Amino acid sequence: MDKKLLLKSHFHFIGIGGIGMSALAIGLLKKGCSVSGSDLVKNDETKKLEKFGAVIFTSQVRQNIEFVTSKFTNKLINFVVSSAIKPENEEFSYCKEKNLSIKHRSEVLAMLMRTYTALAIAGSHGKTSTSTFLSTILELCTRNSSSITGGIIPIYNSNCHLENTKYLVAEVDESDGTIDKYKSDIGIINNIDFDHCDHFSNLSEVISSFKTFAKNSKKLLINFDCEITKNNFSSENKWSNTTTLNVDYALIPTEIYKSHTIGKYFENGNFISIVNIPIPGLHNLSNITAAIAASRMIGVDFIEIKKNIKYLKLPKKRFEFRGQLNERNLYDDYAHHPNEVKETIKLGRLFIKQKNNNELYKNRLVAIFQPHRYSRVKQFSREFAEELSKADVIFVTSIYGAGEENKDKITSKIITDLIYKQNKNVSYINNYHEISKNFYELTQKGDLILNMGAGDCHNFWSILNGGESKVY
């Protein structure tokens, strides 16, 4: 869609408050489009959109659609939905009944990507972090880059920074099969894992969706350390954190700390430099290596990259320190898949093990986990139990359904019963208000508390502090 047509267009988002939908809405506003949208709750994103000039409805009824079609008669109106919007949604069903123009959010993002040199980040884990690191590097090194992601990028304090730049960093999602809509100049695959069992039946289907993404990428950059990407994708561009052989970009860790990682950086097997990465965790080292590699593929000078690496920060909700209450430290993390829980607990252990003076101290790792989707709990209950049992104390809350029907009557107790066989210090607690009421009995001074999940669990800090449940 060219600029003139964009200016003549209006976009109405059904479910505008989500992190992905709000990013697109901000981007379109910056492109000069008029925007409206509906959501059942107000949050930081809807407030931000109102400041940008969007019309926001706090209900989802047919009258909203009638208002939009009557108010913007001089414009080409598009109604935008994500896969989270159910057919019975009143706005959505009314749009279908009236044969109005409905676009999936993936179509809108794909349209925006076509107007830039697009670097698309895909993969089962680490997309938002990799997008954040790459956005930061390109912003500081080129001052010619835009970004649309599924998280708040610290350098922009936003999930969308869309300007008239050469490059666009875009986080693309495979969860609903729409990854085939995206065409990119550089496609990045972080890793591949079986997930999103509400949409995919098996790992082969997941791999197949990524193969379509790979075909639609002019150049492909893959993680050589992930066995699935290594064995299923051929690419001239590969990165690794374990070997310098047969890879184009390698960052081999030599010293690992809770605040940073030091490593040796190689290109095509040749040593280039020692690099100090200001983000902890080997999974983050992989994400940062991908960002460095993608930057090098578009010609960014390595000296410039190294100079600006010190400014890298994690996006919000990725091992995010929320604060301390009576010598208990609380961290939020988005981990909602067993392998993500595994890496987050591993990083928590590193924090407990290392003080600034590297002395050991005996503190507990307390995991609070809010399972996300009934289908995921059904598929991965044993794997969740295996990883969560590695914490010292575990609290599992009720499942955040994310709009799914609970046809099989799945509950979190499946996980807690399995954990109990390996670690007796596990409890099922219905919700975060219950944890808050008994917080000082359930925890003790010196605890490092990991609050993990992809639902509304990140309201916990607000609940603990006596505020209202703040919606992110």
C-alpha positions in Angstrom: 0.0 0.0 0.0 1.6 3.3 -1.1 1.7 6.4 1.0 -1.2 8.2 -0.7 -3.4 5.2 -0.2 -2.4 4.9 3.4 -3.4 8.5 4.1 -6.8 7.7 2.7 -7.2 4.6 4.9 -8.7 4.1 8.3 -7.9 1.0 10.4 -10.1 -0.3 13.2 -8.5 -2.9 15.5 -10.7 -5.4 17.3 -8.6 -6.1 20.4 -6.3 -3.1 20.1 -4.8 -3.3 23.6 -2.6 -6.4 22.9 1.2 -5.8 22.6 1.3 -6.9 19.0 -1.9 -5.1 17.8 -1.1 -1.9 19.6 2.3 -1.8 17.9 0.7 -1.9 14.5 -1.8 0.7 15.5 0.9 3.1 16.6 2.8 2.4 13.4 -0.2 3.2 11.2 -0.8 6.4 13.2 2.8 7.4 12.5 2.3 6.7 8.8 -0.6 9.2 8.8 -3.6 6.8 8.9 -6.5 7.4 11.2 -7.0 4.6 13.7 -9.7 3.3 16.1 -9.9 0.2 18.1 -11.8 -1.7 20.8 -10.7 -3.6 23.9 -12.5 -4.7 27.0 -9.9 -3.2 29.4 -7.9 0.0 29.4 -4.1 -0.5 29.7 -0.9 1.4 29.1 -1.1 0.7 25.4 -4.6 2.0 24.9 -3.8 5.1 26.9 -0.8 5.7 24.7 -2.9 5.2 21.5 -5.4 7.8 22.7 -2.6 10.3 23.2 -1.5 9.6 19.6 -5.1 10.3 18.4 -6.7 6.9 18.2 -10.4 6.5 19.0 -10.7 3.8 21.7 -13.8 1.9 22.6 -14.0 0.0 25.9 -16.7 -2.4 24.7 -16.9 -4.7 21.6 -20.4 -4.2 20.2 -21.8 -3.7 16.7 -22.5 0.0 17.5 -18.7 0.6 17.4 -18.5 -0.6 13.8 -21.6 1.4 12.8 -19.9 4.5 14.4 -16.6 3.9 12.5 -18.4 3.3 9.1 -20.5 6.5 9.5 -17.6 8.7 10.7 -15.0 7.8 8.2 -17.1 7.7 5.0 -14.3 9.4 3.0 -11.8 6.7 3.8 -11.1 3.1 2.9 -11.9 1.3 6.1 -10.1 -1.9 7.2 -11.1 -3.9 10.2 -8.1 -5.7 11.8 -8.2 -8.9 13.9 -5.7 -11.2 15.4 -6.1 -14.9 15.8 -7.2 -14.3 19.5 -10.5 -12.8 18.3 -13.2 -15.5 18.3 -15.8 -15.8 15.5 -18.6 -15.0 18.1 -17.0 -11.6 18.9 -19.8 -9.1 18.2 -17.7 -6.6 16.3 -16.1 -9.4 14.2 -19.3 -11.2 13.4 -21.0 -7.9 12.4 -18.1 -7.1 10.1 -18.5 -10.5 8.4 -22.3 -10.1 8.2 -21.9 -6.8 6.4 -19.0 -8.0 4.2 -16.7 -5.3 5.4 -13.0 -5.4 4.7 -11.3 -7.6 7.3 -7.5 -8.0 7.5 -5.5 -10.3 9.8 -2.8 -8.4 11.8 -0.2 -10.4 9.9 -1.4 -8.8 6.6 -1.0 -5.3 8.0 2.5 -6.1 9.4 3.5 -7.7 6.0 2.2 -4.6 4.2 4.4 -2.3 6.4 7.5 -4.5 6.0 7.3 -4.2 2.2 8.2 -0.5 2.4 11.6 -1.2 4.2 14.7 -3.3 4.1 13.1 -5.8 6.5 14.9 -7.9 9.1 12.4 -10.4 10.4 13.0 -12.2 13.7 11.3 -15.6 14.0 11.7 -18.6 16.3 10.1 -20.4 19.1 12.0 -18.6 21.9 13.8 -15.3 22.3 12.1 -13.3 19.4 11.3 -10.2 21.5 14.8 -10.1 23.1 16.6 -10.6 19.8 14.4 -7.9 18.2 15.2 -5.6 21.1 19.0 -6.2 20.8 19.0 -5.8 17.0 16.8 -2.7 17.2 19.2 -1.1 19.7 22.3 -1.9 17.7 20.9 -0.6 14.4 19.5 2.5 16.1 22.8 3.4 17.7 25.0 2.4 14.7 22.9 3.6 11.8 20.3 6.0 13.1 18.3 4.7 10.2 16.2 1.9 11.6 12.6 1.4 12.7 11.1 -1.4 14.8 7.8 -3.3 15.4 8.0 -5.9 18.2 5.9 -7.9 20.7 7.6 -6.1 23.7 8.6 -2.8 25.0 12.0 -1.9 23.7 13.9 0.2 26.3 15.7 2.5 23.8 12.3 3.6 22.4 10.2 2.9 25.5 7.7 1.5 23.0 6.8 -1.6 21.1 6.8 0.5 17.9 9.2 3.0 16.5 8.2 3.5 12.9 9.9 6.3 10.9 11.0 7.0 7.4 14.1 4.9 7.7 15.9 2.3 5.5 15.6 -0.6 7.9 12.8 -2.2 9.8 13.3 -4.8 12.5 10.1 -6.8 12.7 9.2 -9.6 15.2 7.1 -12.2 13.4 4.9 -14.8 15.0 4.5 -18.5 14.1 1.9 -19.3 16.7 -1.1 -19.2 14.4 0.4 -20.2 11.1 0.4 -16.7 9.6 4.3 -16.6 9.4 3.9 -17.5 5.7 2.6 -13.9 5.1 6.0 -12.3 5.7 8.6 -11.5 3.1 11.9 -10.2 4.4 15.4 -9.2 3.2 16.9 -11.0 6.1 15.0 -13.8 7.9 16.4 -14.8 11.3 15.4 -18.1 12.9 16.4 -18.2 16.6 15.5 -21.8 17.3 12.6 -24.2 16.7 10.6 -26.1 19.4 7.2 -27.8 19.5 4.7 -25.3 20.9 1.3 -23.7 20.2 -0.4 -27.1 20.3 -3.7 -25.3 19.9 -2.6 -24.7 16.3 0.1 -27.3 15.5 -0.4 -31.1 15.9 3.3 -31.9 15.9 6.9 -30.6 15.5 6.9 -31.4 11.7 4.1 -28.9 11.2 6.0 -26.2 13.1 9.1 -26.9 11.0 7.1 -26.7 7.8 5.8 -23.2 8.8 9.3 -22.0 9.3 10.4 -23.5 5.9 7.8 -21.2 4.2 9.3 -18.3 6.2 12.8 -19.3 5.0 11.7 -19.4 1.4 10.2 -16.0 1.7 13.5 -14.5 3.0 16.1 -13.2 0.5 18.8 -14.2 3.0 18.4 -16.6 5.9 20.3 -16.5 9.2 20.0 -19.5 11.5 21.1 -20.7 14.9 23.6 -23.5 14.3 23.4 -24.5 18.0 19.7 -25.5 17.7 19.7 -29.1 16.4 16.3 -28.6 14.6 17.4 -25.5 12.7 20.8 -27.0 12.0 19.3 -30.2 10.6 16.4 -28.8 8.7 17.6 -25.6 7.1 20.6 -24.9 4.8 21.9 -21.3 4.9 25.1 -19.5 4.1 24.6 -17.5 7.3 24.9 -19.3 10.6 25.8 -18.3 14.2 27.0 -20.3 17.2 28.0 -19.9 20.8 29.7 -23.3 21.0 31.9 -23.7 17.9 33.8 -21.6 15.3 33.7 -24.4 12.7 31.4 -24.1 9.7 29.7 -21.0 11.0 30.0 -17.4 9.8 29.5 -15.7 13.2 30.5 -17.1 16.6 30.7 -15.7 20.1 32.2 -18.2 22.5 31.7 -17.4 26.2 34.9 -17.4 28.3 33.6 -15.8 31.6 30.0 -16.0 32.8 28.6 -13.7 35.5 25.2 -12.6 36.8 25.6 -9.2 35.3 27.5 -9.9 32.1 29.2 -12.4 29.9 32.6 -12.1 28.3 33.4 -13.9 25.1 35.6 -14.2 22.0 34.0 -13.1 18.8 34.8 -14.8 15.4 33.8 -14.4 11.8 34.3 -17.2 9.4 36.6 -18.9 12.0 38.8 -15.9 12.4 39.2 -14.3 15.8 38.0 -10.6 15.7 37.7 -9.3 19.3 36.9 -9.9 23.0 33.4 -8.7 23.7 31.7 -7.8 27.0 28.0 -8.5 26.8 26.1 -6.6 29.5 23.2 -9.1 29.6 23.4 -12.3 31.7 22.4 -15.8 30.5 23.6 -18.1 27.7 20.2 -17.9 26.0 20.6 -14.1 25.8 24.1 -14.5 24.5 22.6 -16.5 21.6 20.1 -13.7 20.9 22.8 -11.1 21.0 25.0 -13.1 18.7 22.1 -13.2 16.2 21.7 -9.4 16.4 25.4 -8.9 15.8 25.3 -11.3 12.9 22.3 -9.7 11.3 23.9 -6.2 11.7 27.1 -7.5 10.0 25.1 -8.9 7.1 23.8 -5.5 6.2 27.3 -4.0 6.5 27.4 -2.4 10.0 31.0 -1.9 11.0 32.0 -4.3 13.9 33.9 -1.5 15.7 30.6 0.5 15.8 28.7 -2.6 17.1 31.3 -3.3 19.8 31.2 0.4 20.9 27.4 0.3 21.4 27.0 -3.2 22.9 27.2 -1.7 26.4 23.8 0.0 25.8 21.9 -3.2 25.3 19.0 -3.9 27.7 16.5 -6.6 28.0 12.9 -5.8 27.1 10.3 -5.6 29.8 9.2 -8.9 31.4 12.4 -10.7 30.5 14.1 -11.4 33.9 12.9 -7.9 34.9 13.7 -6.8 38.4 10.5 -5.4 39.9 11.8 -4.5 43.3 12.6 -5.7 46.8 10.1 -6.2 49.7 11.6 -6.9 53.1 14.8 -8.4 51.6 12.9 -10.5 49.1 13.8 -9.8 45.4 11.1 -10.2 42.8 11.7 -10.8 39.1 9.2 -11.0 36.3 9.8 -13.3 33.3 7.6 -14.2 30.3 8.6 -17.8 30.4 5.6 -20.0 29.5 7.2 -23.0 27.7 9.3 -25.6 29.5 12.5 -24.7 27.8 12.0 -21.0 28.7 11.3 -22.0 32.3 14.5 -24.0 32.2 16.6 -21.1 31.1 15.0 -18.6 33.5 15.6 -20.9 36.5 19.1 -21.5 35.4 19.7 -17.7 35.3 18.1 -17.4 38.7 20.6 -20.0 40.1 23.4 -17.9 38.6 22.1 -14.8 40.4 22.0 -16.7 43.7 25.4 -18.2 43.3 27.2 -15.0 42.5 27.3 -11.9 44.6 29.3 -8.9 43.4 32.3 -10.3 45.3 31.6 -13.7 43.9 31.0 -15.2 47.4 28.4 -18.0 47.7 25.4 -17.3 49.8 22.6 -19.6 50.7 19.3 -18.1 49.5 16.3 -19.8 48.1 15.0 -19.8 44.5 11.2 -19.4 44.7 9.3 -20.1 41.5 5.8 -18.7 41.0 4.4 -20.1 37.8 1.1 -19.1 36.0 0.5 -21.7 33.3 -0.6 -20.3 30.0 -3.3 -22.1 27.9 -4.9 -25.4 28.7 -3.5 -27.0 25.5 0.0 -26.2 26.6 -0.4 -27.6 30.1 -2.0 -30.8 28.6 0.9 -31.2 26.2 3.8 -30.3 28.4 2.8 -31.0 32.0 5.7 -33.5 32.6 8.2 -31.1 31.1 6.9 -28.2 33.2 7.2 -30.4 36.3 10.7 -31.5 35.4 12.0 -27.9 35.1 10.0 -26.2 37.9 11.0 -28.9 40.4 14.6 -27.5 40.1 13.5 -24.4 42.1 13.7 -24.7 45.9 10.1 -23.7 46.5 7.4 -23.8 43.8 3.9 -22.2 43.7 1.7 -22.9 40.7 -1.4 -20.8 40.1 -4.6 -21.5 38.1 -4.2 -21.6 34.3 -4.5 -18.4 32.3 -6.7 -19.6 29.5 -6.0 -16.9 26.9 -9.4 -17.4 25.5 -9.1 -21.1 25.1 -12.0 -23.4 26.0 -11.1 -26.0 28.7 -12.7 -28.9 26.9 -10.6 -31.5 28.8 -11.1 -30.0 32.2 -7.3 -29.4 32.6 -6.1 -27.9 35.9 -2.7 -26.8 37.2 -2.8 -29.6 39.7 -1.6 -31.9 37.0 1.7 -30.1 37.2 1.8 -29.8 41.0 1.2 -33.5 41.5 4.1 -34.3 39.1 6.4 -31.8 40.8 5.6 -33.3 44.2 7.2 -36.6 43.1 10.5 -34.8 42.7 10.2 -31.8 45.1 7.9 -31.8 48.1 8.1 -28.0 48.4 5.3 -27.3 45.9 1.9 -25.8 46.4 -1.1 -25.0 44.3 -2.4 -21.5 45.0 -5.4 -20.3 43.1 -4.5 -16.7 42.3 -2.0 -13.9 43.0 -4.3 -12.2 45.5 -4.0 -15.3 47.7 -0.2 -15.3 47.3 -0.1 -11.6 48.2 -2.2 -12.1 51.4 0.2 -14.8 52.6 3.4 -13.4 51.0 5.5 -13.2 54.2 4.4 -16.6 55.4 5.2 -18.2 52.0 8.5 -16.5 51.5 11.5 -15.6 53.6 14.3 -13.0 53.7 16.9 -13.5 51.0 14.6 -15.3 48.6 14.9 -14.7 44.9 11.4 -14.9 43.6 10.8 -15.7 39.9 7.3 -14.8 38.8 6.8 -16.6 35.4 4.1 -16.7 32.8 2.6 -15.0 29.7 -0.8 -14.1 31.3 -1.8 -11.4 33.8 0.8 -12.7 36.4 2.9 -9.5 35.9 0.3 -7.6 37.9 1.7 -9.3 41.0 4.0 -6.5 41.9 1.1 -4.0 41.9 -1.0 -6.3 44.0 1.8 -6.8 46.5 2.2 -3.0 46.9 -1.5 -2.6 47.6 -2.3 -1.0 44.3 -4.9 -2.0 41.8 -4.1 -4.8 39.5 -2.2 -2.9 36.8 -2.8 -4.2 33.3 0.3 -4.4 31.1 
